[in-house]
Amino acid sequence: MIDQTRMLAEFLELVRIPCSNRAEREIADILKSRLTALGLVVMEDDAGTKIGGNCGNILAYLRGTVSDAPVLLLSAHMDCVEPCRGINPQVTADGVITSDGTTILGADDKSGIVSIMEALRVITENDVPHGDIQIIFTVAEENGGNGAKNMDRSLLKADFSYVLDSSGEPGKIIIKTPGKNKLHVVIHGRAAHAGVSPEEGVNAIIVAGKALAELRDGRIDHETTANVGYIKGGETTNIVPDKVELLCEVRSRNPEKAAAQTKQICETFERVAAANEARAEVTVTRSYESYVLNKESRLVTLAFQAAASIGLTPRLEESGGGTDANFFNTCGIPTTALSTGMSKIHTTEEYIKVTDLLQTVNWVIAIVRQTAVSQGTVL
């Protein structure tokens, strides 16, 4: 039932479209048109205005043919990490899709979008029994889930949800993810002429470096990570720099560990700055909450059974990354993230196999079928 040629052509088309964070207008307009053509009721919310983007989240609704089935939400995000301009996808003889090596591929998360779109076509073209289905294609997911975070919760109509946005071969079901803290650090030193009176200055870059040398980062333990991802400071070589900004993050599936690691970073910057006649300002914001799903929940068992029914090997796993699933769970919609086959995401070595993309479409269709015959609680 799946048109593999159509599926692949759409994937290659969509990955070529630049989709920087907060600049998803072009792909959004294409998806709105195609969803409408499939008979869905389509709208765009005002999240883009709230976050300073050129586009909001795209929401669509397909009325079901099975009246008593739970309402299913399928979601993926439209934006990509950089570099995502000038993507030139390549398909190898053995069916592996890559970029030309100068950009990302954009399978994160065009693989999720295309899997949902092709599944919708198969469902509508072949009269596959289904309950009501809500589709949400979000903006600005890659920078902290800002599209989902700024969505009007009253627009969420589903009983439960699957986010097509995890790496690895199809069949992986994410049942536990970390929460994330974001730290904005500003080191205040003292400016001076670097050649005439350097002893009168306090070099904020050097102070930041001393603090960084003491930090624990990377893999802290099996469920906790920390990273310093951005640093900016100074103006020119003849001025002792008086200000440095840094952005850090802490993730953990254990809230107590997240708090402890965050505290360690804050205290290290503050202590080292004070010891070097500088001052540190650290602002901590909560990017998103963790989620934990019951292995026996209807949400998980439906995905598990659907995967097994098409010959996939279903796997329940914990993740170190966050997705829009974190926000939907916070909104009271039980949600898990599913793998789509994308690999080496966020790098220029990103790739996906055509067979994995095909199997993900099959998995989505199988989930729709399973949901149509599902009864009772979905929690």
DRENPAPA-846134 format. One record per residue (C-alpha): residue in three letters; y, z, x. Coordinates in nm, 3 decimals, m for minus. Layout:
# residues N
type=ALA; Y=Y; Z=Z; X=X
...
END
This chain:
# residues 379
type=MET; Y=0.000; Z=0.000; X=0.000
type=ILE; Y=0.235; Z=0.063; X=0.290
type=ASP; Y=0.416; Z=m0.246; X=0.415
type=GLN; Y=0.396; Z=m0.181; X=0.790
type=THR; Y=0.614; Z=m0.482; X=0.875
type=ARG; Y=0.886; Z=m0.358; X=0.640
type=MET; Y=0.857; Z=m0.002; X=0.768
type=LEU; Y=0.887; Z=m0.106; X=1.132
type=ALA; Y=1.175; Z=m0.345; X=1.063
type=GLU; Y=1.371; Z=m0.069; X=0.888
type=PHE; Y=1.307; Z=0.174; X=1.172
type=LEU; Y=1.426; Z=m0.075; X=1.435
type=GLU; Y=1.730; Z=m0.153; X=1.221
type=LEU; Y=1.832; Z=0.208; X=1.164
type=VAL; Y=1.792; Z=0.328; X=1.523
type=ARG; Y=2.039; Z=0.059; X=1.632
type=ILE; Y=2.311; Z=0.215; X=1.415
type=PRO; Y=2.525; Z=0.469; X=1.607
type=CYS; Y=2.497; Z=0.804; X=1.430
type=SER; Y=2.695; Z=1.054; X=1.633
type=ASN; Y=2.736; Z=1.402; X=1.492
type=ARG; Y=3.001; Z=1.389; X=1.215
type=ALA; Y=3.012; Z=1.006; X=1.230
type=GLU; Y=2.723; Z=0.901; X=1.005
type=ARG; Y=2.921; Z=0.683; X=0.763
type=GLU; Y=2.750; Z=0.351; X=0.840
type=ILE; Y=2.392; Z=0.466; X=0.795
type=ALA; Y=2.486; Z=0.680; X=0.494
type=ASP; Y=2.624; Z=0.379; X=0.308
type=ILE; Y=2.307; Z=0.181; X=0.382
type=LEU; Y=2.084; Z=0.461; X=0.258
type=LYS; Y=2.291; Z=0.517; X=m0.056
type=SER; Y=2.256; Z=0.150; X=m0.144
type=ARG; Y=1.881; Z=0.143; X=m0.084
type=LEU; Y=1.814; Z=0.464; X=m0.273
type=THR; Y=2.012; Z=0.331; X=m0.569
type=ALA; Y=1.815; Z=0.006; X=m0.560
type=LEU; Y=1.495; Z=0.211; X=m0.584
type=GLY; Y=1.617; Z=0.366; X=m0.907
type=LEU; Y=1.726; Z=0.705; X=m0.777
type=VAL; Y=2.042; Z=0.879; X=m0.893
type=VAL; Y=2.253; Z=0.910; X=m0.577
type=MET; Y=2.554; Z=1.120; X=m0.480
type=GLU; Y=2.743; Z=1.227; X=m0.167
type=ASP; Y=2.871; Z=1.582; X=m0.133
type=ASP; Y=3.188; Z=1.710; X=0.037
type=ALA; Y=3.023; Z=1.863; X=0.346
type=GLY; Y=3.185; Z=1.596; X=0.564
type=THR; Y=3.532; Z=1.708; X=0.460
type=LYS; Y=3.445; Z=2.071; X=0.531
type=ILE; Y=3.325; Z=1.999; X=0.886
type=GLY; Y=3.573; Z=1.729; X=0.983
type=GLY; Y=3.324; Z=1.442; X=0.959
type=ASN; Y=3.349; Z=1.096; X=0.809
type=CYS; Y=3.057; Z=1.143; X=0.571
type=GLY; Y=2.886; Z=1.403; X=0.356
type=ASN; Y=2.522; Z=1.478; X=0.284
type=ILE; Y=2.343; Z=1.217; X=0.074
type=LEU; Y=2.150; Z=1.356; X=m0.223
type=ALA; Y=1.927; Z=1.152; X=m0.451
type=TYR; Y=1.695; Z=1.229; X=m0.742
type=LEU; Y=1.389; Z=1.046; X=m0.869
type=ARG; Y=1.270; Z=1.144; X=m1.215
type=GLY; Y=0.900; Z=1.226; X=m1.219
type=THR; Y=0.615; Z=1.075; X=m1.415
type=VAL; Y=0.427; Z=1.408; X=m1.431
type=SER; Y=0.633; Z=1.644; X=m1.642
type=ASP; Y=0.481; Z=1.978; X=m1.542
type=ALA; Y=0.468; Z=1.921; X=m1.164
type=PRO; Y=0.688; Z=2.127; X=m0.928
type=VAL; Y=1.011; Z=1.965; X=m0.810
type=LEU; Y=0.969; Z=1.844; X=m0.452
type=LEU; Y=1.246; Z=1.809; X=m0.194
type=LEU; Y=1.207; Z=1.571; X=0.101
type=SER; Y=1.472; Z=1.580; X=0.373
type=ALA; Y=1.571; Z=1.437; X=0.711
type=HIS; Y=1.897; Z=1.420; X=0.904
type=MET; Y=2.112; Z=1.116; X=0.978
type=ASP; Y=2.286; Z=1.217; X=1.301
type=CYS; Y=2.158; Z=1.184; X=1.658
type=VAL; Y=2.229; Z=1.345; X=1.991
type=GLU; Y=2.412; Z=1.143; X=2.256
type=PRO; Y=2.391; Z=0.882; X=2.399
type=CYS; Y=2.325; Z=0.696; X=2.074
type=ARG; Y=2.546; Z=0.389; X=2.103
type=GLY; Y=2.395; Z=0.059; X=2.208
type=ILE; Y=2.036; Z=0.163; X=2.137
type=ASN; Y=1.808; Z=m0.129; X=2.218
type=PRO; Y=1.461; Z=m0.045; X=2.085
type=GLN; Y=1.153; Z=m0.190; X=2.255
type=VAL; Y=0.803; Z=m0.219; X=2.108
type=THR; Y=0.528; Z=m0.233; X=2.368
type=ALA; Y=0.209; Z=m0.434; X=2.330
type=ASP; Y=0.016; Z=m0.117; X=2.246
type=GLY; Y=0.260; Z=m0.017; X=1.971
type=VAL; Y=0.488; Z=0.236; X=2.138
type=ILE; Y=0.859; Z=0.225; X=2.046
type=THR; Y=1.110; Z=0.326; X=2.314
type=SER; Y=1.472; Z=0.262; X=2.400
type=ASP; Y=1.557; Z=0.048; X=2.702
type=GLY; Y=1.597; Z=0.370; X=2.903
type=THR; Y=1.977; Z=0.390; X=2.892
type=THR; Y=2.001; Z=0.578; X=2.560
type=ILE; Y=1.793; Z=0.796; X=2.335
type=LEU; Y=1.572; Z=0.615; X=2.083
type=GLY; Y=1.686; Z=0.798; X=1.771
type=ALA; Y=1.341; Z=0.868; X=1.629
type=ASP; Y=1.494; Z=1.214; X=1.587
type=ASP; Y=1.543; Z=1.177; X=1.300
type=LYS; Y=1.522; Z=0.812; X=1.191
type=SER; Y=1.144; Z=0.860; X=1.187
type=GLY; Y=1.190; Z=1.117; X=0.911
type=ILE; Y=1.431; Z=0.895; X=0.718
type=VAL; Y=1.210; Z=0.585; X=0.738
type=SER; Y=0.899; Z=0.783; X=0.643
type=ILE; Y=1.071; Z=0.908; X=0.330
type=MET; Y=1.219; Z=0.567; X=0.241
type=GLU; Y=0.892; Z=0.378; X=0.281
type=ALA; Y=0.705; Z=0.647; X=0.088
type=LEU; Y=0.954; Z=0.612; X=m0.198
type=ARG; Y=0.899; Z=0.236; X=m0.203
type=VAL; Y=0.522; Z=0.275; X=m0.216
type=ILE; Y=0.547; Z=0.538; X=m0.490
type=THR; Y=0.778; Z=0.330; X=m0.711
type=GLU; Y=0.609; Z=m0.005; X=m0.646
type=ASN; Y=0.258; Z=0.122; X=m0.714
type=ASP; Y=0.326; Z=0.370; X=m0.994
type=VAL; Y=0.194; Z=0.662; X=m0.791
type=PRO; Y=0.198; Z=0.972; X=m1.017
type=HIS; Y=0.467; Z=1.214; X=m0.905
type=GLY; Y=0.682; Z=1.500; X=m1.018
type=ASP; Y=1.059; Z=1.508; X=m0.986
type=ILE; Y=1.162; Z=1.436; X=m0.628
type=GLN; Y=1.491; Z=1.530; X=m0.464
type=ILE; Y=1.596; Z=1.355; X=m0.143
type=ILE; Y=1.855; Z=1.498; X=0.097
type=PHE; Y=1.971; Z=1.315; X=0.408
type=THR; Y=2.197; Z=1.555; X=0.594
type=VAL; Y=2.482; Z=1.511; X=0.840
type=ALA; Y=2.560; Z=1.709; X=1.156
type=GLU; Y=2.217; Z=1.868; X=1.193
type=GLU; Y=2.211; Z=1.840; X=1.571
type=ASN; Y=2.505; Z=2.073; X=1.622
type=GLY; Y=2.377; Z=2.374; X=1.433
type=GLY; Y=2.280; Z=2.232; X=1.095
type=ASN; Y=2.639; Z=2.210; X=0.978
type=GLY; Y=2.567; Z=1.956; X=0.706
type=ALA; Y=2.304; Z=2.170; X=0.537
type=LYS; Y=2.503; Z=2.486; X=0.605
type=ASN; Y=2.803; Z=2.346; X=0.416
type=MET; Y=2.608; Z=2.215; X=0.119
type=ASP; Y=2.675; Z=2.351; X=m0.228
type=ARG; Y=2.361; Z=2.553; X=m0.297
type=SER; Y=2.378; Z=2.471; X=m0.666
type=LEU; Y=2.289; Z=2.111; X=m0.575
type=LEU; Y=1.944; Z=2.218; X=m0.455
type=LYS; Y=1.707; Z=2.156; X=m0.747
type=ALA; Y=1.365; Z=2.181; X=m0.581
type=ASP; Y=1.088; Z=2.437; X=m0.610
type=PHE; Y=0.990; Z=2.379; X=m0.247
type=SER; Y=1.075; Z=2.147; X=0.038
type=TYR; Y=0.950; Z=1.953; X=0.339
type=VAL; Y=1.183; Z=1.857; X=0.624
type=LEU; Y=1.055; Z=1.559; X=0.825
type=ASP; Y=1.196; Z=1.668; X=1.160
type=SER; Y=0.952; Z=1.797; X=1.418
type=SER; Y=0.803; Z=1.639; X=1.729
type=GLY; Y=0.435; Z=1.583; X=1.796
type=GLU; Y=0.160; Z=1.388; X=1.625
type=PRO; Y=0.166; Z=1.395; X=1.243
type=GLY; Y=m0.022; Z=1.691; X=1.099
type=LYS; Y=0.186; Z=1.973; X=1.248
type=ILE; Y=0.325; Z=2.222; X=0.996
type=ILE; Y=0.587; Z=2.466; X=1.124
type=ILE; Y=0.534; Z=2.811; X=0.974
type=LYS; Y=0.761; Z=3.016; X=1.201
type=THR; Y=1.089; Z=2.931; X=1.375
type=PRO; Y=1.355; Z=3.123; X=1.568
type=GLY; Y=1.698; Z=3.229; X=1.459
type=LYS; Y=1.984; Z=3.127; X=1.688
type=ASN; Y=2.292; Z=3.304; X=1.823
type=LYS; Y=2.575; Z=3.101; X=1.976
type=LEU; Y=2.798; Z=3.267; X=2.238
type=HIS; Y=3.147; Z=3.145; X=2.325
type=VAL; Y=3.256; Z=3.301; X=2.655
type=VAL; Y=3.608; Z=3.288; X=2.800
type=ILE; Y=3.671; Z=3.427; X=3.149
type=HIS; Y=4.036; Z=3.511; X=3.217
type=GLY; Y=4.131; Z=3.524; X=3.585
type=ARG; Y=4.475; Z=3.490; X=3.744
type=ALA; Y=4.644; Z=3.170; X=3.858
type=ALA; Y=4.797; Z=3.128; X=4.204
type=HIS; Y=4.878; Z=2.851; X=4.452
type=ALA; Y=4.551; Z=2.777; X=4.625
type=GLY; Y=4.716; Z=2.693; X=4.959
type=VAL; Y=5.017; Z=2.924; X=4.970
type=SER; Y=4.897; Z=3.248; X=4.807
type=PRO; Y=4.530; Z=3.231; X=4.709
type=GLU; Y=4.491; Z=3.607; X=4.759
type=GLU; Y=4.718; Z=3.660; X=4.458
type=GLY; Y=4.479; Z=3.475; X=4.229
type=VAL; Y=4.150; Z=3.560; X=4.062
type=ASN; Y=3.929; Z=3.253; X=4.045
type=ALA; Y=3.776; Z=3.241; X=3.695
type=ILE; Y=3.524; Z=2.978; X=3.806
type=ILE; Y=3.392; Z=3.200; X=4.084
type=VAL; Y=3.376; Z=3.500; X=3.850
type=ALA; Y=3.181; Z=3.295; X=3.597
type=GLY; Y=2.945; Z=3.182; X=3.873
type=LYS; Y=2.875; Z=3.540; X=3.979
type=ALA; Y=2.791; Z=3.631; X=3.621
type=LEU; Y=2.572; Z=3.326; X=3.576
type=ALA; Y=2.375; Z=3.420; X=3.886
type=GLU; Y=2.271; Z=3.744; X=3.714
type=LEU; Y=2.173; Z=3.600; X=3.377
type=ARG; Y=1.819; Z=3.563; X=3.253
type=ASP; Y=1.786; Z=3.216; X=3.109
type=GLY; Y=1.529; Z=2.955; X=3.009
type=ARG; Y=1.199; Z=3.091; X=2.880
type=ILE; Y=1.246; Z=3.467; X=2.838
type=ASP; Y=0.908; Z=3.520; X=2.670
type=HIS; Y=0.673; Z=3.334; X=2.434
type=GLU; Y=0.919; Z=3.356; X=2.143
type=THR; Y=1.261; Z=3.389; X=2.309
type=THR; Y=1.481; Z=3.144; X=2.503
type=ALA; Y=1.834; Z=3.143; X=2.639
type=ASN; Y=2.052; Z=2.866; X=2.774
type=VAL; Y=2.400; Z=2.806; X=2.917
type=GLY; Y=2.482; Z=2.457; X=2.798
type=TYR; Y=2.854; Z=2.401; X=2.861
type=ILE; Y=3.118; Z=2.508; X=3.111
type=LYS; Y=3.479; Z=2.395; X=3.148
type=GLY; Y=3.763; Z=2.528; X=3.359
type=GLY; Y=4.031; Z=2.459; X=3.611
type=GLU; Y=4.297; Z=2.189; X=3.637
type=THR; Y=4.327; Z=2.078; X=3.998
type=THR; Y=4.225; Z=2.188; X=4.348
type=ASN; Y=4.560; Z=2.339; X=4.447
type=ILE; Y=4.559; Z=2.597; X=4.167
type=VAL; Y=4.335; Z=2.901; X=4.154
type=PRO; Y=4.185; Z=2.857; X=3.804
type=ASP; Y=4.270; Z=3.132; X=3.559
type=LYS; Y=4.042; Z=3.034; X=3.272
type=VAL; Y=3.684; Z=2.917; X=3.220
type=GLU; Y=3.501; Z=2.854; X=2.893
type=LEU; Y=3.125; Z=2.860; X=2.851
type=LEU; Y=2.890; Z=2.802; X=2.558
type=CYS; Y=2.552; Z=2.974; X=2.555
type=GLU; Y=2.273; Z=3.021; X=2.307
type=VAL; Y=1.989; Z=3.263; X=2.239
type=ARG; Y=1.690; Z=3.182; X=2.020
type=SER; Y=1.404; Z=3.406; X=1.920
type=ARG; Y=1.144; Z=3.433; X=1.650
type=ASN; Y=1.189; Z=3.811; X=1.693
type=PRO; Y=1.529; Z=3.940; X=1.571
type=GLU; Y=1.519; Z=4.246; X=1.798
type=LYS; Y=1.455; Z=4.032; X=2.105
type=ALA; Y=1.737; Z=3.798; X=2.006
type=ALA; Y=1.974; Z=4.092; X=1.978
type=ALA; Y=1.865; Z=4.234; X=2.314
type=GLN; Y=1.903; Z=3.904; X=2.499
type=THR; Y=2.241; Z=3.839; X=2.338
type=LYS; Y=2.356; Z=4.186; X=2.440
type=GLN; Y=2.242; Z=4.128; X=2.798
type=ILE; Y=2.450; Z=3.811; X=2.825
type=CYS; Y=2.759; Z=3.974; X=2.673
type=GLU; Y=2.739; Z=4.280; X=2.894
type=THR; Y=2.678; Z=4.077; X=3.210
type=PHE; Y=2.989; Z=3.863; X=3.162
type=GLU; Y=3.202; Z=4.166; X=3.073
type=ARG; Y=3.076; Z=4.380; X=3.362
type=VAL; Y=3.103; Z=4.112; X=3.630
type=ALA; Y=3.449; Z=4.008; X=3.510
type=ALA; Y=3.578; Z=4.365; X=3.518
type=ALA; Y=3.435; Z=4.419; X=3.868
type=ASN; Y=3.629; Z=4.117; X=3.991
type=GLU; Y=3.970; Z=4.193; X=3.835
type=ALA; Y=3.909; Z=3.945; X=3.553
type=ARG; Y=3.844; Z=3.979; X=3.182
type=ALA; Y=3.569; Z=3.832; X=2.964
type=GLU; Y=3.597; Z=3.757; X=2.593
type=VAL; Y=3.261; Z=3.691; X=2.427
type=THR; Y=3.234; Z=3.579; X=2.065
type=VAL; Y=2.889; Z=3.571; X=1.905
type=THR; Y=2.817; Z=3.371; X=1.592
type=ARG; Y=2.490; Z=3.337; X=1.402
type=SER; Y=2.401; Z=2.967; X=1.383
type=TYR; Y=2.098; Z=3.005; X=1.160
type=GLU; Y=1.827; Z=3.248; X=1.053
type=SER; Y=1.459; Z=3.234; X=1.139
type=TYR; Y=1.189; Z=3.175; X=0.882
type=VAL; Y=0.828; Z=3.286; X=0.851
type=LEU; Y=0.591; Z=3.126; X=0.599
type=ASN; Y=0.269; Z=3.269; X=0.463
type=LYS; Y=m0.025; Z=3.060; X=0.581
type=GLU; Y=m0.176; Z=3.088; X=0.234
type=SER; Y=0.140; Z=2.981; X=0.049
type=ARG; Y=0.121; Z=2.682; X=m0.184
type=LEU; Y=0.387; Z=2.509; X=0.025
type=VAL; Y=0.172; Z=2.526; X=0.338
type=THR; Y=m0.163; Z=2.461; X=0.175
type=LEU; Y=m0.032; Z=2.150; X=m0.001
type=ALA; Y=0.083; Z=2.000; X=0.330
type=PHE; Y=m0.243; Z=2.108; X=0.497
type=GLN; Y=m0.461; Z=1.954; X=0.227
type=ALA; Y=m0.254; Z=1.637; X=0.216
type=ALA; Y=m0.287; Z=1.590; X=0.592
type=ALA; Y=m0.662; Z=1.643; X=0.584
type=SER; Y=m0.700; Z=1.401; X=0.292
type=ILE; Y=m0.576; Z=1.109; X=0.503
type=GLY; Y=m0.768; Z=1.195; X=0.818
type=LEU; Y=m0.498; Z=1.385; X=1.007
type=THR; Y=m0.576; Z=1.709; X=1.189
type=PRO; Y=m0.354; Z=1.968; X=1.018
type=ARG; Y=m0.211; Z=2.234; X=1.248
type=LEU; Y=m0.009; Z=2.546; X=1.171
type=GLU; Y=0.235; Z=2.612; X=1.455
type=GLU; Y=0.533; Z=2.818; X=1.559
type=SER; Y=0.841; Z=2.638; X=1.693
type=GLY; Y=1.121; Z=2.709; X=1.936
type=GLY; Y=1.364; Z=2.482; X=1.753
type=GLY; Y=1.561; Z=2.506; X=1.434
type=THR; Y=1.597; Z=2.244; X=1.160
type=ASP; Y=1.752; Z=2.213; X=0.818
type=ALA; Y=1.440; Z=2.395; X=0.699
type=ASN; Y=1.600; Z=2.716; X=0.826
type=PHE; Y=1.896; Z=2.667; X=0.591
type=PHE; Y=1.692; Z=2.562; X=0.289
type=ASN; Y=1.480; Z=2.877; X=0.329
type=THR; Y=1.799; Z=3.083; X=0.345
type=CYS; Y=1.902; Z=2.921; X=0.016
type=GLY; Y=1.580; Z=3.038; X=m0.146
type=ILE; Y=1.395; Z=2.705; X=m0.131
type=PRO; Y=1.060; Z=2.761; X=0.050
type=THR; Y=1.061; Z=2.496; X=0.322
type=THR; Y=0.859; Z=2.389; X=0.622
type=ALA; Y=0.925; Z=2.128; X=0.889
type=LEU; Y=0.664; Z=1.856; X=0.947
type=SER; Y=0.597; Z=1.648; X=1.258
type=THR; Y=0.665; Z=1.275; X=1.251
type=GLY; Y=0.521; Z=1.161; X=1.586
type=MET; Y=0.848; Z=1.156; X=1.779
type=SER; Y=0.814; Z=1.268; X=2.141
type=LYS; Y=1.045; Z=1.360; X=2.433
type=ILE; Y=1.333; Z=1.395; X=2.190
type=HIS; Y=1.688; Z=1.444; X=2.314
type=THR; Y=1.611; Z=1.239; X=2.628
type=THR; Y=1.627; Z=0.874; X=2.728
type=GLU; Y=1.246; Z=0.884; X=2.751
type=GLU; Y=1.211; Z=0.943; X=2.377
type=TYR; Y=0.936; Z=0.743; X=2.205
type=ILE; Y=0.722; Z=0.715; X=1.894
type=LYS; Y=0.402; Z=0.528; X=1.821
type=VAL; Y=0.397; Z=0.282; X=1.534
type=THR; Y=0.065; Z=0.431; X=1.420
type=ASP; Y=0.221; Z=0.780; X=1.404
type=LEU; Y=0.512; Z=0.650; X=1.199
type=LEU; Y=0.263; Z=0.486; X=0.965
type=GLN; Y=0.060; Z=0.805; X=0.935
type=THR; Y=0.372; Z=1.007; X=0.857
type=VAL; Y=0.447; Z=0.775; X=0.565
type=ASN; Y=0.088; Z=0.823; X=0.448
type=TRP; Y=0.130; Z=1.200; X=0.478
type=VAL; Y=0.446; Z=1.199; X=0.266
type=ILE; Y=0.271; Z=0.995; X=m0.003
type=ALA; Y=m0.027; Z=1.232; X=0.007
type=ILE; Y=0.206; Z=1.533; X=m0.032
type=VAL; Y=0.368; Z=1.368; X=m0.334
type=ARG; Y=0.023; Z=1.310; X=m0.486
type=GLN; Y=m0.087; Z=1.668; X=m0.415
type=THR; Y=0.232; Z=1.808; X=m0.564
type=ALA; Y=0.184; Z=1.605; X=m0.882
type=VAL; Y=m0.142; Z=1.787; X=m0.951
type=SER; Y=m0.022; Z=2.127; X=m0.822
type=GLN; Y=0.010; Z=2.409; X=m1.071
type=GLY; Y=0.133; Z=2.766; X=m1.048
type=THR; Y=0.354; Z=2.936; X=m0.794
type=VAL; Y=0.469; Z=2.745; X=m0.488
type=LEU; Y=0.594; Z=3.037; X=m0.283
END
